[in-house]
Amino acid sequence: NFIPFDDSSQFEIAVKLPEGMALAESEQQIAKLEGIVRSVPHVTNILSTIGGDEQKRVKRGVMFVQLAAMEERKESQAQIMQM
């Protein structure tokens, strides 16, 4: 059974950084990743968190990425996620 991909104009990116990384270093790495993601066409907003897992590990982060509305872009969410 094929379940079609739902284009909700948003997705998450889970980030795992090296062991022993300090919070300031994690912030720098997340900022670099945000720059890369922002360069992808149709990305409108990014919200990043560090240490938001149950164990509050600063080597873990999540980037919540919002895209332009479907009617404002030619590419699907799946295509954008592959860029």
All heavy atoms as a GROMACS GRO file, in nm:
protein
  647
    1ASN      N    1   0.083  -0.119   0.000
    1ASN     CA    2   0.000   0.000   0.000
    1ASN      C    3   0.088   0.125   0.000
    1ASN      O    4   0.179   0.136   0.081
    1ASN     CB    5  -0.091   0.003   0.122
    1ASN     CG    6  -0.191  -0.109   0.123
    1ASN    OD1    7  -0.197  -0.189   0.030
    1ASN    ND2    8  -0.269  -0.119   0.227
    2PHE      N    9   0.056   0.216  -0.088
    2PHE     CA   10   0.132   0.341  -0.097
    2PHE      C   11   0.057   0.451  -0.025
    2PHE      O   12  -0.060   0.475  -0.051
    2PHE     CB   13   0.155   0.379  -0.243
    2PHE     CG   14   0.223   0.512  -0.260
    2PHE    CD1   15   0.358   0.526  -0.230
    2PHE    CD2   16   0.153   0.623  -0.301
    2PHE    CE1   17   0.422   0.648  -0.244
    2PHE    CE2   18   0.216   0.747  -0.315
    2PHE     CZ   19   0.351   0.758  -0.286
    3ILE      N   20   0.124   0.516   0.066
    3ILE     CA   21   0.065   0.629   0.137
    3ILE      C   22   0.129   0.755   0.080
    3ILE      O   23   0.251   0.771   0.087
    3ILE     CB   24   0.090   0.621   0.289
    3ILE    CG1   25   0.028   0.494   0.344
    3ILE    CG2   26   0.034   0.745   0.359
    3ILE    CD1   27   0.060   0.467   0.489
    4PRO      N   28   0.051   0.844   0.020
    4PRO     CA   29   0.110   0.964  -0.040
    4PRO      C   30   0.174   1.054   0.065
    4PRO      O   31   0.131   1.059   0.181
    4PRO     CB   32  -0.009   1.034  -0.107
    4PRO     CG   33  -0.129   0.975  -0.044
    4PRO     CD   34  -0.092   0.839   0.008
    5PHE      N   35   0.277   1.123   0.022
    5PHE     CA   36   0.348   1.216   0.111
    5PHE      C   37   0.262   1.339   0.133
    5PHE      O   38   0.211   1.399   0.039
    5PHE     CB   39   0.482   1.255   0.045
    5PHE     CG   40   0.571   1.335   0.134
    5PHE    CD1   41   0.650   1.274   0.228
    5PHE    CD2   42   0.574   1.473   0.123
    5PHE    CE1   43   0.733   1.348   0.310
    5PHE    CE2   44   0.656   1.548   0.204
    5PHE     CZ   45   0.736   1.485   0.298
    6ASP      N   46   0.244   1.377   0.257
    6ASP     CA   47   0.163   1.493   0.293
    6ASP      C   48   0.249   1.619   0.289
    6ASP      O   49   0.349   1.627   0.359
    6ASP     CB   50   0.104   1.474   0.432
    6ASP     CG   51   0.015   1.588   0.476
    6ASP    OD1   52  -0.051   1.648   0.389
    6ASP    OD2   53   0.012   1.617   0.596
    7ASP      N   54   0.212   1.715   0.207
    7ASP     CA   55   0.285   1.841   0.198
    7ASP      C   56   0.221   1.940   0.295
    7ASP      O   57   0.119   2.000   0.268
    7ASP     CB   58   0.279   1.895   0.055
    7ASP     CG   59   0.374   2.012   0.033
    7ASP    OD1   60   0.393   2.093   0.127
    7ASP    OD2   61   0.428   2.023  -0.078
    8SER      N   62   0.283   1.954   0.412
    8SER     CA   63   0.231   2.043   0.516
    8SER      C   64   0.307   2.175   0.522
    8SER      O   65   0.287   2.255   0.613
    8SER     CB   66   0.235   1.974   0.651
    8SER     OG   67   0.368   1.939   0.684
    9SER      N   68   0.400   2.197   0.429
    9SER     CA   69   0.483   2.318   0.422
    9SER      C   70   0.569   2.337   0.546
    9SER      O   71   0.609   2.447   0.580
    9SER     CB   72   0.395   2.442   0.398
    9SER     OG   73   0.328   2.433   0.274
   10GLN      N   74   0.600   2.228   0.613
   10GLN     CA   75   0.691   2.233   0.728
   10GLN      C   76   0.748   2.095   0.753
   10GLN      O   77   0.688   1.994   0.720
   10GLN     CB   78   0.619   2.285   0.852
   10GLN     CG   79   0.503   2.198   0.896
   10GLN     CD   80   0.426   2.261   1.010
   10GLN    OE1   81   0.457   2.370   1.055
   10GLN    NE2   82   0.326   2.192   1.059
   11PHE      N   83   0.869   2.094   0.810
   11PHE     CA   84   0.932   1.968   0.846
   11PHE      C   85   1.037   1.994   0.954
   11PHE      O   86   1.069   2.108   0.984
   11PHE     CB   87   0.992   1.897   0.725
   11PHE     CG   88   1.098   1.976   0.652
   11PHE    CD1   89   1.232   1.960   0.683
   11PHE    CD2   90   1.064   2.064   0.550
   11PHE    CE1   91   1.330   2.032   0.614
   11PHE    CE2   92   1.160   2.135   0.480
   11PHE     CZ   93   1.294   2.119   0.514
   12GLU      N   94   1.087   1.887   1.013
   12GLU     CA   95   1.189   1.895   1.118
   12GLU      C   96   1.317   1.829   1.069
   12GLU      O   97   1.313   1.733   0.993
   12GLU     CB   98   1.142   1.821   1.244
   12GLU     CG   99   1.023   1.879   1.310
   12GLU     CD  100   0.982   1.800   1.433
   12GLU    OE1  101   1.062   1.719   1.485
   12GLU    OE2  102   0.867   1.818   1.477
   13ILE      N  103   1.427   1.882   1.118
   13ILE     CA  104   1.558   1.821   1.095
   13ILE      C  105   1.618   1.791   1.231
   13ILE      O  106   1.637   1.882   1.312
   13ILE     CB  107   1.652   1.916   1.018
   13ILE    CG1  108   1.592   1.955   0.882
   13ILE    CG2  109   1.791   1.852   1.002
   13ILE    CD1  110   1.670   2.062   0.809
   14ALA      N  111   1.644   1.664   1.259
   14ALA     CA  112   1.709   1.625   1.384
   14ALA      C  113   1.860   1.638   1.365
   14ALA      O  114   1.915   1.592   1.265
   14ALA     CB  115   1.671   1.482   1.420
   15VAL      N  116   1.925   1.701   1.461
   15VAL     CA  117   2.069   1.725   1.453
   15VAL      C  118   2.138   1.653   1.568
   15VAL      O  119   2.098   1.667   1.684
   15VAL     CB  120   2.100   1.877   1.461
   15VAL    CG1  121   2.249   1.902   1.453
   15VAL    CG2  122   2.026   1.953   1.351
   16LYS      N  123   2.240   1.576   1.535
   16LYS     CA  124   2.322   1.508   1.637
   16LYS      C  125   2.465   1.555   1.619
   16LYS      O  126   2.525   1.534   1.514
   16LYS     CB  127   2.312   1.357   1.622
   16LYS     CG  128   2.386   1.283   1.730
   16LYS     CD  129   2.368   1.134   1.715
   16LYS     CE  130   2.450   1.061   1.821
   16LYS     NZ  131   2.442   0.915   1.803
   17LEU      N  132   2.519   1.620   1.720
   17LEU     CA  133   2.654   1.674   1.717
   17LEU      C  134   2.749   1.583   1.793
   17LEU      O  135   2.705   1.496   1.870
   17LEU     CB  136   2.652   1.815   1.776
   17LEU     CG  137   2.562   1.914   1.701
   17LEU    CD1  138   2.535   2.039   1.784
   17LEU    CD2  139   2.623   1.951   1.568
   18PRO      N  140   2.880   1.601   1.778
   18PRO     CA  141   2.977   1.514   1.845
   18PRO      C  142   2.967   1.518   1.998
   18PRO      O  143   2.931   1.621   2.056
   18PRO     CB  144   3.112   1.569   1.799
   18PRO     CG  145   3.084   1.642   1.672
   18PRO     CD  146   2.946   1.697   1.688
   19GLU      N  147   3.001   1.406   2.059
   19GLU     CA  148   3.005   1.396   2.206
   19GLU      C  149   3.099   1.501   2.264
   19GLU      O  150   3.200   1.534   2.204
   19GLU     CB  151   3.057   1.257   2.248
   19GLU     CG  152   2.959   1.146   2.230
   19GLU     CD  153   2.846   1.147   2.329
   19GLU    OE1  154   2.859   1.206   2.438
   19GLU    OE2  155   2.742   1.088   2.297
   20GLY      N  156   3.065   1.553   2.380
   20GLY     CA  157   3.152   1.645   2.451
   20GLY      C  158   3.149   1.787   2.401
   20GLY      O  159   3.224   1.872   2.450
   21MET      N  160   3.064   1.818   2.305
   21MET     CA  161   3.058   1.952   2.250
   21MET      C  162   2.990   2.045   2.352
   21MET      O  163   2.888   2.012   2.410
   21MET     CB  164   2.981   1.952   2.118
   21MET     CG  165   2.985   2.085   2.046
   21MET     SD  166   2.924   2.072   1.877
   21MET     CE  167   3.074   2.019   1.793
   22ALA      N  168   3.053   2.161   2.375
   22ALA     CA  169   2.997   2.260   2.467
   22ALA      C  170   2.878   2.329   2.403
   22ALA      O  171   2.861   2.330   2.281
   22ALA     CB  172   3.104   2.363   2.503
   23LEU      N  173   2.794   2.391   2.486
   23LEU     CA  174   2.675   2.459   2.436
   23LEU      C  175   2.710   2.566   2.333
   23LEU      O  176   2.646   2.576   2.228
   23LEU     CB  177   2.596   2.521   2.552
   23LEU     CG  178   2.470   2.599   2.514
   23LEU    CD1  179   2.373   2.513   2.436
   23LEU    CD2  180   2.405   2.657   2.639
   24ALA      N  181   2.813   2.646   2.360
   24ALA     CA  182   2.852   2.752   2.266
   24ALA      C  183   2.892   2.693   2.130
   24ALA      O  184   2.857   2.749   2.026
   24ALA     CB  185   2.967   2.834   2.324
   25GLU      N  186   2.963   2.581   2.132
   25GLU     CA  187   3.002   2.516   2.006
   25GLU      C  188   2.879   2.462   1.934
   25GLU      O  189   2.869   2.472   1.811
   25GLU     CB  190   3.099   2.402   2.033
   25GLU     CG  191   3.235   2.446   2.085
   25GLU     CD  192   3.320   2.328   2.128
   25GLU    OE1  193   3.273   2.246   2.210
   25GLU    OE2  194   3.432   2.317   2.077
   26SER      N  195   2.786   2.405   2.009
   26SER     CA  196   2.662   2.354   1.950
   26SER      C  197   2.585   2.468   1.885
   26SER      O  198   2.532   2.452   1.774
   26SER     CB  199   2.575   2.286   2.056
   26SER     OG  200   2.639   2.170   2.106
   27GLU      N  201   2.578   2.581   1.951
   27GLU     CA  202   2.509   2.698   1.894
   27GLU      C  203   2.573   2.741   1.762
   27GLU      O  204   2.502   2.774   1.667
   27GLU     CB  205   2.510   2.814   1.994
   27GLU     CG  206   2.420   2.792   2.113
   27GLU     CD  207   2.435   2.901   2.220
   27GLU    OE1  208   2.538   2.972   2.222
   27GLU    OE2  209   2.343   2.913   2.302
   28GLN      N  210   2.705   2.740   1.757
   28GLN     CA  211   2.776   2.777   1.634
   28GLN      C  212   2.746   2.680   1.520
   28GLN      O  213   2.722   2.721   1.407
   28GLN     CB  214   2.927   2.782   1.658
   28GLN     CG  215   2.971   2.897   1.745
   28GLN     CD  216   3.120   2.889   1.778
   28GLN    OE1  217   3.186   2.790   1.751
   28GLN    NE2  218   3.172   2.996   1.839
   29GLN      N  219   2.744   2.551   1.552
   29GLN     CA  220   2.718   2.450   1.450
   29GLN      C  221   2.573   2.460   1.399
   29GLN      O  222   2.548   2.451   1.279
   29GLN     CB  223   2.745   2.309   1.503
   29GLN     CG  224   2.892   2.283   1.532
   29GLN     CD  225   2.977   2.299   1.407
   29GLN    OE1  226   2.944   2.249   1.301
   29GLN    NE2  227   3.087   2.372   1.420
   30ILE      N  228   2.480   2.481   1.491
   30ILE     CA  229   2.339   2.496   1.451
   30ILE      C  230   2.323   2.621   1.364
   30ILE      O  231   2.251   2.620   1.263
   30ILE     CB  232   2.247   2.501   1.574
   30ILE    CG1  233   2.246   2.367   1.650
   30ILE    CG2  234   2.105   2.544   1.535
   30ILE    CD1  235   2.176   2.253   1.578
   31ALA      N  236   2.391   2.729   1.398
   31ALA     CA  237   2.384   2.852   1.319
   31ALA      C  238   2.436   2.828   1.177
   31ALA      O  239   2.378   2.878   1.080
   31ALA     CB  240   2.463   2.964   1.386
   32LYS      N  241   2.543   2.751   1.163
   32LYS     CA  242   2.595   2.716   1.031
   32LYS      C  243   2.492   2.636   0.951
   32LYS      O  244   2.469   2.662   0.832
   32LYS     CB  245   2.724   2.635   1.042
   32LYS     CG  246   2.844   2.715   1.082
   32LYS     CD  247   2.966   2.625   1.089
   32LYS     CE  248   3.086   2.698   1.145
   32LYS     NZ  249   3.204   2.610   1.159
   33LEU      N  250   2.430   2.539   1.018
   33LEU     CA  251   2.327   2.458   0.951
   33LEU      C  252   2.208   2.543   0.910
   33LEU      O  253   2.151   2.524   0.802
   33LEU     CB  254   2.283   2.343   1.041
   33LEU     CG  255   2.387   2.235   1.066
   33LEU    CD1  256   2.338   2.138   1.174
   33LEU    CD2  257   2.418   2.161   0.938
   34GLU      N  258   2.170   2.637   0.997
   34GLU     CA  259   2.059   2.727   0.962
   34GLU      C  260   2.090   2.805   0.836
   34GLU      O  261   2.003   2.824   0.750
   34GLU     CB  262   2.031   2.825   1.076
   34GLU     CG  263   1.961   2.765   1.194
   34GLU     CD  264   1.942   2.865   1.308
   34GLU    OE1  265   2.003   2.974   1.305
   34GLU    OE2  266   1.866   2.832   1.400
   35GLY      N  267   2.214   2.850   0.821
   35GLY     CA  268   2.254   2.923   0.702
   35GLY      C  269   2.239   2.838   0.576
   35GLY      O  270   2.193   2.886   0.473
   36ILE      N  271   2.276   2.712   0.586
   36ILE     CA  272   2.262   2.620   0.473
   36ILE      C  273   2.115   2.600   0.439
   36ILE      O  274   2.075   2.609   0.323
   36ILE     CB  275   2.332   2.486   0.503
   36ILE    CG1  276   2.483   2.506   0.514
   36ILE    CG2  277   2.297   2.381   0.397
   36ILE    CD1  278   2.558   2.388   0.573
   37VAL      N  279   2.034   2.574   0.541
   37VAL     CA  280   1.892   2.549   0.518
   37VAL      C  281   1.823   2.674   0.464
   37VAL      O  282   1.739   2.667   0.375
   37VAL     CB  283   1.823   2.497   0.646
   37VAL    CG1  284   1.673   2.487   0.629
   37VAL    CG2  285   1.882   2.362   0.686
   38ARG      N  286   1.860   2.792   0.516
   38ARG     CA  287   1.800   2.919   0.468
   38ARG      C  288   1.827   2.944   0.320
   38ARG      O  289   1.750   3.013   0.254
   38ARG     CB  290   1.856   3.035   0.548
   38ARG     CG  291   1.764   3.084   0.654
   38ARG     CD  292   1.817   3.208   0.722
   38ARG     NE  293   1.817   3.193   0.865
   38ARG     CZ  294   1.708   3.183   0.939
   38ARG    NH1  295   1.591   3.186   0.883
   38ARG    NH2  296   1.714   3.170   1.069
   39SER      N  297   1.935   2.887   0.268
   39SER     CA  298   1.969   2.908   0.128
   39SER      C  299   1.883   2.823   0.034
   39SER      O  300   1.884   2.843  -0.087
   39SER     CB  301   2.117   2.878   0.104
   39SER     OG  302   2.141   2.739   0.114
   40VAL      N  303   1.808   2.728   0.089
   40VAL     CA  304   1.720   2.644   0.008
   40VAL      C  305   1.598   2.726  -0.033
   40VAL      O  306   1.537   2.792   0.051
   40VAL     CB  307   1.678   2.517   0.088
   40VAL    CG1  308   1.576   2.436   0.012
   40VAL    CG2  309   1.801   2.433   0.121
   41PRO      N  310   1.562   2.722  -0.162
   41PRO     CA  311   1.446   2.799  -0.207
   41PRO      C  312   1.319   2.763  -0.130
   41PRO      O  313   1.297   2.648  -0.096
   41PRO     CB  314   1.432   2.759  -0.354
   41PRO     CG  315   1.566   2.708  -0.394
   41PRO     CD  316   1.626   2.648  -0.270
   42HIS      N  317   1.240   2.865  -0.102
   42HIS     CA  318   1.107   2.854  -0.040
   42HIS      C  319   1.110   2.831   0.111
   42HIS      O  320   1.004   2.813   0.170
   42HIS     CB  321   1.021   2.747  -0.109
   42HIS     CG  322   1.012   2.765  -0.256
   42HIS    ND1  323   0.955   2.875  -0.315
   42HIS    CD2  324   1.060   2.688  -0.359
   42HIS    CE1  325   0.963   2.864  -0.446
   42HIS    NE2  326   1.028   2.752  -0.475
   43VAL      N  327   1.227   2.830   0.174
   43VAL     CA  328   1.232   2.824   0.320
   43VAL      C  329   1.201   2.964   0.371
   43VAL      O  330   1.267   3.061   0.333
   43VAL     CB  331   1.371   2.776   0.371
   43VAL    CG1  332   1.383   2.795   0.521
   43VAL    CG2  333   1.393   2.631   0.332
   44THR      N  334   1.099   2.975   0.456
   44THR     CA  335   1.058   3.107   0.505
   44THR      C  336   1.098   3.132   0.649
   44THR      O  337   1.126   3.245   0.687
   44THR     CB  338   0.906   3.126   0.491
   44THR    OG1  339   0.839   3.023   0.564
   44THR    CG2  340   0.863   3.122   0.344
   45ASN      N  341   1.099   3.028   0.732
   45ASN     CA  342   1.133   3.043   0.874
   45ASN      C  343   1.203   2.918   0.925
   45ASN      O  344   1.175   2.808   0.879
   45ASN     CB  345   1.007   3.065   0.959
   45ASN     CG  346   0.940   3.197   0.932
   45ASN    OD1  347   1.000   3.301   0.952
   45ASN    ND2  348   0.817   3.192   0.885
   46ILE      N  349   1.290   2.939   1.023
   46ILE     CA  350   1.356   2.828   1.091
   46ILE      C  351   1.356   2.858   1.240
   46ILE      O  352   1.391   2.968   1.283
   46ILE     CB  353   1.502   2.811   1.044
   46ILE    CG1  354   1.510   2.786   0.894
   46ILE    CG2  355   1.570   2.697   1.121
   46ILE    CD1  356   1.651   2.786   0.839
   47LEU      N  357   1.317   2.759   1.319
   47LEU     CA  358   1.327   2.768   1.464
   47LEU      C  359   1.413   2.651   1.509
   47LEU      O  360   1.381   2.535   1.480
   47LEU     CB  361   1.189   2.759   1.530
   47LEU     CG  362   1.190   2.747   1.683
   47LEU    CD1  363   1.245   2.873   1.747
   47LEU    CD2  364   1.053   2.715   1.735
   48SER      N  365   1.523   2.680   1.575
   48SER     CA  366   1.614   2.574   1.619
   48SER      C  367   1.617   2.567   1.771
   48SER      O  368   1.612   2.670   1.839
   48SER     CB  369   1.756   2.602   1.568
   48SER     OG  370   1.758   2.602   1.428
   49THR      N  371   1.626   2.446   1.822
   49THR     CA  372   1.642   2.424   1.965
   49THR      C  373   1.763   2.334   1.988
   49THR      O  374   1.795   2.252   1.903
   49THR     CB  375   1.518   2.360   2.028
   49THR    OG1  376   1.498   2.230   1.971
   49THR    CG2  377   1.393   2.444   2.006
   50ILE      N  378   1.826   2.352   2.102
   50ILE     CA  379   1.939   2.268   2.142
   50ILE      C  380   1.908   2.215   2.281
   50ILE      O  381   1.863   2.291   2.368
   50ILE     CB  382   2.071   2.347   2.145
   50ILE    CG1  383   2.103   2.402   2.006
   50ILE    CG2  384   2.185   2.260   2.196
   50ILE    CD1  385   2.220   2.498   2.004
   51GLY      N  386   1.933   2.087   2.303
   51GLY     CA  387   1.913   2.029   2.435
   51GLY      C  388   1.767   2.012   2.472
   51GLY      O  389   1.733   2.010   2.589
   52GLY      N  390   1.682   1.999   2.375
   52GLY     CA  391   1.538   1.987   2.402
   52GLY      C  392   1.491   1.846   2.426
   52GLY      O  393   1.373   1.824   2.448
   53ASP      N  394   1.582   1.749   2.422
   53ASP     CA  395   1.540   1.612   2.448
   53ASP      C  396   1.524   1.590   2.599
   53ASP      O  397   1.554   1.678   2.679
   53ASP     CB  398   1.640   1.512   2.387
   53ASP     CG  399   1.777   1.518   2.450
   53ASP    OD1  400   1.815   1.624   2.503
   53ASP    OD2  401   1.849   1.417   2.444
   54GLU      N  402   1.474   1.475   2.637
   54GLU     CA  403   1.446   1.448   2.779
   54GLU      C  404   1.570   1.460   2.867
   54GLU      O  405   1.562   1.498   2.983
   54GLU     CB  406   1.386   1.308   2.794
   54GLU     CG  407   1.247   1.297   2.736
   54GLU     CD  408   1.191   1.156   2.748
   54GLU    OE1  409   1.251   1.072   2.817
   54GLU    OE2  410   1.087   1.131   2.685
   55GLN      N  411   1.685   1.428   2.812
   55GLN     CA  412   1.810   1.431   2.890
   55GLN      C  413   1.883   1.564   2.878
   55GLN      O  414   1.991   1.580   2.932
   55GLN     CB  415   1.899   1.316   2.846
   55GLN     CG  416   1.834   1.182   2.874
   55GLN     CD  417   1.900   1.069   2.800
   55GLN    OE1  418   1.970   1.090   2.701
   55GLN    NE2  419   1.878   0.948   2.847
   56LYS      N  420   1.826   1.660   2.806
   56LYS     CA  421   1.882   1.796   2.791
   56LYS      C  422   2.025   1.795   2.737
   56LYS      O  423   2.110   1.873   2.778
   56LYS     CB  424   1.878   1.872   2.925
   56LYS     CG  425   1.743   1.872   2.993
   56LYS     CD  426   1.645   1.955   2.919
   56LYS     CE  427   1.516   1.966   2.998
   56LYS     NZ  428   1.397   1.936   2.923
   57ARG      N  429   2.054   1.707   2.643
   57ARG     CA  430   2.188   1.695   2.586
   57ARG      C  431   2.214   1.807   2.486
   57ARG      O  432   2.138   1.824   2.391
   57ARG     CB  433   2.205   1.559   2.518
   57ARG     CG  434   2.197   1.442   2.615
   57ARG     CD  435   2.199   1.313   2.543
   57ARG     NE  436   2.070   1.297   2.474
   57ARG     CZ  437   2.032   1.184   2.417
   57ARG    NH1  438   2.111   1.080   2.415
   57ARG    NH2  439   1.915   1.176   2.358
   58VAL      N  440   2.323   1.882   2.506
   58VAL     CA  441   2.354   1.993   2.417
   58VAL      C  442   2.411   1.946   2.284
   58VAL      O  443   2.433   2.026   2.195
   58VAL     CB  444   2.449   2.097   2.483
   58VAL    CG1  445   2.384   2.158   2.604
   58VAL    CG2  446   2.583   2.035   2.516
   59LYS      N  447   2.432   1.818   2.269
   59LYS     CA  448   2.478   1.765   2.140
   59LYS      C  449   2.360   1.727   2.050
   59LYS      O  450   2.378   1.679   1.940
   59LYS     CB  451   2.570   1.645   2.160
   59LYS     CG  452   2.501   1.524   2.215
   59LYS     CD  453   2.593   1.405   2.218
   59LYS     CE  454   2.510   1.281   2.249
   59LYS     NZ  455   2.557   1.167   2.180
   60ARG      N  456   2.238   1.749   2.099
   60ARG     CA  457   2.118   1.719   2.021
   60ARG      C  458   2.041   1.847   1.992
   60ARG      O  459   2.025   1.933   2.079
   60ARG     CB  460   2.025   1.623   2.097
   60ARG     CG  461   2.084   1.489   2.129
   60ARG     CD  462   2.092   1.405   2.003
   60ARG     NE  463   2.167   1.283   2.028
   60ARG     CZ  464   2.114   1.162   2.024
   60ARG    NH1  465   1.987   1.146   1.997
   60ARG    NH2  466   2.191   1.058   2.046
   61GLY      N  467   1.993   1.858   1.872
   61GLY     CA  468   1.914   1.975   1.835
   61GLY      C  469   1.806   1.938   1.736
   61GLY      O  470   1.807   1.830   1.677
   62VAL      N  471   1.711   2.028   1.721
   62VAL     CA  472   1.604   2.011   1.623
   62VAL      C  473   1.584   2.144   1.553
   62VAL      O  474   1.584   2.250   1.616
   62VAL     CB  475   1.472   1.967   1.690
   62VAL    CG1  476   1.360   1.957   1.587
   62VAL    CG2  477   1.488   1.835   1.763
   63MET      N  478   1.571   2.136   1.422
   63MET     CA  479   1.540   2.255   1.342
   63MET      C  480   1.400   2.236   1.284
   63MET      O  481   1.373   2.137   1.216
   63MET     CB  482   1.643   2.271   1.230
   63MET     CG  483   1.783   2.293   1.282
   63MET     SD  484   1.908   2.291   1.151
   63MET     CE  485   1.862   2.437   1.062
   64PHE      N  486   1.311   2.329   1.316
   64PHE     CA  487   1.176   2.329   1.262
   64PHE      C  488   1.178   2.424   1.142
   64PHE      O  489   1.206   2.543   1.158
   64PHE     CB  490   1.075   2.375   1.366
   64PHE     CG  491   1.075   2.287   1.490
   64PHE    CD1  492   1.153   2.319   1.599
   64PHE    CD2  493   0.997   2.172   1.493
   64PHE    CE1  494   1.153   2.238   1.712
   64PHE    CE2  495   0.996   2.090   1.606
   64PHE     CZ  496   1.075   2.123   1.716
   65VAL      N  497   1.150   2.372   1.025
   65VAL     CA  498   1.161   2.448   0.901
   65VAL      C  499   1.022   2.471   0.841
   65VAL      O  500   0.945   2.376   0.825
   65VAL     CB  501   1.249   2.374   0.799
   65VAL    CG1  502   1.265   2.454   0.671
   65VAL    CG2  503   1.386   2.340   0.860
   66GLN      N  504   0.992   2.597   0.812
   66GLN     CA  505   0.865   2.631   0.750
   66GLN      C  506   0.891   2.673   0.606
   66GLN      O  507   0.988   2.745   0.578
   66GLN     CB  508   0.797   2.744   0.825
   66GLN     CG  509   0.659   2.776   0.772
   66GLN     CD  510   0.588   2.880   0.859
   66GLN    OE1  511   0.650   2.946   0.942
   66GLN    NE2  512   0.460   2.893   0.838
   67LEU      N  513   0.804   2.629   0.516
   67LEU     CA  514   0.816   2.660   0.374
   67LEU      C  515   0.705   2.755   0.331
   67LEU      O  516   0.603   2.768   0.399
   67LEU     CB  517   0.804   2.532   0.291
   67LEU     CG  518   0.903   2.420   0.323
   67LEU    CD1  519   0.868   2.295   0.243
   67LEU    CD2  520   1.045   2.465   0.295
   68ALA      N  521   0.726   2.816   0.216
   68ALA     CA  522   0.619   2.895   0.155
   68ALA      C  523   0.500   2.802   0.128
   68ALA      O  524   0.516   2.681   0.113
   68ALA     CB  525   0.669   2.956   0.024
   69ALA      N  526   0.382   2.860   0.121
   69ALA     CA  527   0.261   2.781   0.096
   69ALA      C  528   0.273   2.705  -0.036
   69ALA      O  529   0.342   2.749  -0.129
   69ALA     CB  530   0.140   2.873   0.093
   70MET      N  531   0.205   2.593  -0.045
   70MET     CA  532   0.211   2.508  -0.164
   70MET      C  533   0.181   2.584  -0.292
   70MET      O  534   0.246   2.564  -0.394
   70MET     CB  535   0.112   2.391  -0.151
   70MET     CG  536   0.154   2.286  -0.052
   70MET     SD  537   0.028   2.158  -0.025
   70MET     CE  538  -0.015   2.111  -0.189
   71GLU      N  539   0.083   2.673  -0.288
   71GLU     CA  540   0.043   2.745  -0.408
   71GLU      C  541   0.146   2.850  -0.450
   71GLU      O  542   0.138   2.905  -0.560
   71GLU     CB  543  -0.096   2.807  -0.394
   71GLU     CG  544  -0.125   2.883  -0.269
   71GLU     CD  545  -0.162   2.799  -0.147
   71GLU    OE1  546  -0.186   2.678  -0.156
   71GLU    OE2  547  -0.164   2.859  -0.039
   72GLU      N  548   0.245   2.878  -0.365
   72GLU     CA  549   0.349   2.976  -0.394
   72GLU      C  550   0.478   2.914  -0.448
   72GLU      O  551   0.576   2.984  -0.469
   72GLU     CB  552   0.381   3.058  -0.269
   72GLU     CG  553   0.264   3.140  -0.218
   72GLU     CD  554   0.297   3.210  -0.087
   72GLU    OE1  555   0.416   3.221  -0.051
   72GLU    OE2  556   0.202   3.254  -0.020
   73ARG      N  557   0.478   2.781  -0.466
   73ARG     CA  558   0.600   2.713  -0.512
   73ARG      C  559   0.566   2.600  -0.608
   73ARG      O  560   0.456   2.545  -0.604
   73ARG     CB  561   0.680   2.661  -0.394
   73ARG     CG  562   0.602   2.573  -0.298
   73ARG     CD  563   0.684   2.539  -0.174
   73ARG     NE  564   0.601   2.498  -0.064
   73ARG     CZ  565   0.560   2.374  -0.042
   73ARG    NH1  566   0.598   2.278  -0.123
   73ARG    NH2  567   0.483   2.346   0.060
   74LYS      N  568   0.663   2.569  -0.694
   74LYS     CA  569   0.645   2.460  -0.790
   74LYS      C  570   0.688   2.327  -0.729
   74LYS      O  571   0.630   2.223  -0.759
   74LYS     CB  572   0.727   2.487  -0.916
   74LYS     CG  573   0.680   2.604  -0.997
   74LYS     CD  574   0.768   2.625  -1.118
   74LYS     CE  575   0.728   2.751  -1.193
   74LYS     NZ  576   0.818   2.778  -1.306
   75GLU      N  577   0.793   2.331  -0.646
   75GLU     CA  578   0.847   2.209  -0.588
   75GLU      C  579   0.761   2.160  -0.473
   75GLU      O  580   0.704   2.237  -0.397
   75GLU     CB  581   0.990   2.232  -0.536
   75GLU     CG  582   1.090   2.270  -0.642
   75GLU     CD  583   1.093   2.419  -0.670
   75GLU    OE1  584   1.011   2.495  -0.616
   75GLU    OE2  585   1.178   2.462  -0.749
   76SER      N  586   0.756   2.028  -0.459
   76SER     CA  587   0.685   1.970  -0.345
   76SER      C  588   0.773   1.979  -0.222
   76SER      O  589   0.895   2.001  -0.231
   76SER     CB  590   0.650   1.824  -0.374
   76SER     OG  591   0.769   1.746  -0.373
   77GLN      N  592   0.713   1.959  -0.108
   77GLN     CA  593   0.790   1.956   0.017
   77GLN      C  594   0.897   1.847   0.009
   77GLN      O  595   1.012   1.869   0.049
   77GLN     CB  596   0.697   1.931   0.135
   77GLN     CG  597   0.770   1.920   0.268
   77GLN     CD  598   0.675   1.898   0.383
   77GLN    OE1  599   0.568   1.954   0.386
   77GLN    NE2  600   0.715   1.816   0.478
   78ALA      N  601   0.862   1.731  -0.043
   78ALA     CA  602   0.958   1.621  -0.054
   78ALA      C  603   1.077   1.661  -0.141
   78ALA      O  604   1.192   1.630  -0.108
   78ALA     CB  605   0.889   1.497  -0.111
   79GLN      N  606   1.051   1.731  -0.251
   79GLN     CA  607   1.160   1.774  -0.338
   79GLN      C  608   1.250   1.875  -0.265
   79GLN      O  609   1.373   1.869  -0.277
   79GLN     CB  610   1.105   1.837  -0.466
   79GLN     CG  611   1.041   1.737  -0.559
   79GLN     CD  612   0.966   1.804  -0.672
   79GLN    OE1  613   0.893   1.901  -0.652
   79GLN    NE2  614   0.984   1.752  -0.792
   80ILE      N  615   1.190   1.966  -0.194
   80ILE     CA  616   1.268   2.066  -0.120
   80ILE      C  617   1.352   2.000  -0.012
   80ILE      O  618   1.468   2.036   0.009
   80ILE     CB  619   1.175   2.174  -0.061
   80ILE    CG1  620   1.112   2.256  -0.176
   80ILE    CG2  621   1.251   2.267   0.036
   80ILE    CD1  622   1.001   2.348  -0.135
   81MET      N  623   1.297   1.902   0.054
   81MET     CA  624   1.370   1.832   0.160
   81MET      C  625   1.492   1.758   0.106
   81MET      O  626   1.587   1.733   0.180
   81MET     CB  627   1.278   1.734   0.234
   81MET     CG  628   1.174   1.805   0.319
   81MET     SD  629   1.048   1.694   0.386
   81MET     CE  630   1.146   1.595   0.497
   82GLN      N  631   1.493   1.726  -0.023
   82GLN     CA  632   1.606   1.657  -0.084
   82GLN      C  633   1.715   1.751  -0.134
   82GLN      O  634   1.821   1.708  -0.176
   82GLN     CB  635   1.557   1.568  -0.200
   82GLN     CG  636   1.467   1.456  -0.156
   82GLN     CD  637   1.533   1.363  -0.059
   82GLN    OE1  638   1.648   1.322  -0.078
   82GLN    NE2  639   1.465   1.329   0.048
   83MET      N  640   1.688   1.882  -0.132
   83MET     CA  641   1.785   1.980  -0.183
   83MET      C  642   1.904   1.993  -0.091
   83MET      O  643   1.902   1.970   0.022
   83MET     CB  644   1.719   2.115  -0.201
   83MET     CG  645   1.617   2.116  -0.311
   83MET     SD  646   1.549   2.281  -0.330
   83MET     CE  647   1.451   2.259  -0.475
   0.00000   0.00000   0.00000
